[in-house]
Amino acid sequence: MLTFLRRGVVFVAGAMALPVGSSPHVKPLAGPMQDPRIYSLRQFFRGRQAGSYSQAFVEAADRYSLDWRLLPSLAIVESGGGTAAVGNNFFGWDSGKAKFSNPAAAIRTVARYLAQSDLYRNKSLDAQLATYNPHPGYASKVKSVMQRISGSRWAVTSLTQGPHSQVQASKYQ
């Protein structure tokens, strides 16, 4: 980066790039504004209420070792990214009956249940999504949104990430 000082005015020249990884498990850089996942979610949710909670989605995913795209994808499928949410329930949780004090509380609660509940733990993503919503085609819809969020050609094969998941993602052939 070059800085030129001329007549008391500072000009900064250089290139700034925000890395967008092709893996669904991109590790954050230092700080939320440098995390490409948060940037991707803000871009994806543009014009939707859920965009204001991009950092909360990523923090909950990291805390509970979930794929960072899962919760936002559920929010899109269930409430259009918050546009049709009732009681801050972006996720249609409890058949849409659950009410939360705010969207961040909903994000944390749903993340915790997806990661720790016996209903979801130790199941494939398809089995987990079938438990979440047994409607035929639901899992495909959610995984399609997950792929759109990351813009990658990675197959979604596991709800969790990290050292305890057996298969995280595999490249489409």
PyMOL commands that set and color helices and strands:
alter all, ss='L'
color gray80, all
select helices_A, chain A and resi 32-34+36-44+49-63+70-79+103-116+125-132+138-150
alter helices_A, ss='H'
color red, helices_A
select strands_A, chain A and resi 2-6+9-13+154-156+169-171
alter strands_A, ss='S'
color yellow, strands_A
deselect
rebuild
show_as cartoon
